[in-house]
Amino acid sequence: VRVAWLSRYEIDNDLTRFLTYLIAALQSIEPKVGETTLEALQSTQPPPTDVLLTALLNELVTLNEAVLVLDDYHAIEFAPVDESLTFLVDHLPPQLRLVIASREDPPLPLARLRARGQLIELRAADLRFTPYEAADFLNETMNLKLSAADIAALESRTEGWIAGLQLAALSMQGRQDTAGFIQAFTGSHRFVLDYLMEE
């Protein structure tokens, strides 16, 4: 399956720019898709938004199976973009799947999509490592040979967050007193703070 990716730096609080980048992302997997819509969008007198979106949807019908990813959608704070995306979601051709990555629920008709069985959600609880996965990662992948109690403590302190587990594991490399380190490990550990500041 081909994937078109639109990052938060390209998803902007400007409808024309959003649609332009959306079409550009789709053209990365199908170069001709959206050409007519893009021309209309860039004209001196662009047609109304619903006309543009309908034209784009008509062009999307020609796509083979594909996925469109909108990354960091929480950065959008512009109702016309949300409204346009709602229109697109309501009319997407079946061969195009939409994936939205966001730190908060997007202002889309999620309840309606759930009720129709057209929505799959992955929440924080779905992404966290289980105790078994944490044990496998820490002892097999990172080769730490920790006790079940130490693994449970780390899994609890990091809430199963893989980046937290990895930063803790890297910090423990070569340490003799891993149990003491685990007791003292918090979100204020230097590696964790560095990660949070950068990311």
N, C-alpha and C positions, 0 to 999 in steps of 0.2 A: 504494500500500500504506500502510495506516495504521500509525503507530508509537506504542507506549506506552513511556515512558522512566522508569526508576527509578534515581535517582542514589544515590551512596554515602551521602549524608546521610539518605536514606530507608531504605536497606538497613541494617538494624541487627542487632546480635547478640542479638536477641530474636525468637523465632519468630512470636509473635502479631503483633507490630508489622510484621515482614517481610511476612507474609501479608496484613495489612491494607493496607499500602502497595502491595503487588503487585496486589491487587484494585482499589485506587483508580487505579493507573496504567492497568490494563486498562479501567476504566470511563471513562477519558478518551477512549477510542475507541469503546466500546460501553457506554453508561450502565447497562444492566440486568445485564451479565455479573457473576457473583459475588455477587449480592445475597443469595441463600440462604446461601452459604458465609459471607459477612460477618456475617449475623445469627447463625449458629451460633457463629462465632468470638467474637462479643461477648457471648454468653450467659454466665450465671453458672457453668454446668457445660458448657464446650465439649466436643464429642466428641473422640475420639482423632484424632491428626494424620492418620493414613491415611484416616479417614472424611472429614475436612475436605478433604483433597487430592483424593480421588475425587469428592466433590461438586463441587469447583471444576473438575476436568477435564470432568465432565459438562456444566457450564455453558459451558466453553470451546468445546465442539463447535458452539455456535451462532454463534461468531465467523466473520466473513468473513476473507479473507486479511489477516494482520496480523503485525507484528514487535514483540516485547517486548525491550527493551534493558535490561540490568542493568549499570550503569556503575560502575567502580571496585570490582569484586567482591572484589578482594584485601583490602578493608577488613573483610570478614566473617571472623570467627574463632570461629564458633559451629557446632559439628557438627550440631545439629538443623536449622539453616537449610540447610546443605550436603546433608543427607540428604533434606530435603523437596524441594529443587531437583532432586536426582537422581531422585526419584520422579516429579516433574513432567516432567523431560526424557525419561524412559523411556516416558511415556504421552502426550506432547503430541499434540494433533490435527495433522494434516499442514498445515492452513492457518495455523498459528501457528509462526512462526520465533522462535528465541531467540538473541539476540546478547549475549555476555558480554564486557565490556571489563575487562581485569585486567592488572596488572603482573606477575603470576605465574600459573602454571597453577592453575585452581580445583580443589579436591578433589572432582572429579566423575569418572565412569568414562570418561575421554577415550580410552583404548586401545580400549575396547569400541565407542565411538561412531565412532572412526576405522575400525575393522574393518568396521563396518556401512555405511560411507560416509555417515554422518550428521553429519559434522563438517567444517567448513571453518575452517582456522586462518590467521590473519594474524599473523606474528611481526615482531619489530623489523626483520629483514632485508627483509621485504616492504614496510615502511613507509618505509624510507630512500630518499632520492632517488638515482637512478643518476647517473653523471657527466654523461650527456646531459641529464637533467632538471635537474641543478644548473646546468649551463651555460645552459640555456634560462631558468631562473628568474633567475639572476644577471644575464645579459646582456640578455634580452628584457623580463622583468617589472620588474626593478630598474634596468635601463638603465645597467649599470656598465661594459660593454665590457672585460671582463677577459680576459687571455690564457688559453690552455688550461692552462698550468702553474699559474697562480694559482687557476683553478677547481678543478683537481685537488687542490691544497693545501688549499683551503677544504673541499672535499667530504670529504677525508680527515680533517681536523681536527674537523669536525662530525659525522663518520660518516654524512653524508647526512641528518642531522636537520634538518627544514625550519625549525624555530624557531631553531636555531643558524645556519643559512644566512641567514635573514631578519635576525637580530640583527647578524650580521657585515655584511650588505649595508647595513643602516641606519647602522651605524657608519662605513662607508666613504663615505657620501654626502658629496660636496664635498671629499674628501681628494685631494691630489695624489699622495702616495706610497702607492698602494694595495698595491704589492708588499711594502713595509716593514710596513704594517699587517697584511697576511696572515701574514707570518713571525712577527709578535708575537702574533697572535690565538690565545687559548687559552680554556679554560673559566673562567679567572679574570678575563676581561674584564668591565668594570663592567656592561654591558648584560646579559651572560649571567648574572652573579651576581645582578643585580636580578631577572631572570626566574625563576631557580631559587629564590631566597628567597621570591618571591611565590607561585609555583606549587607 
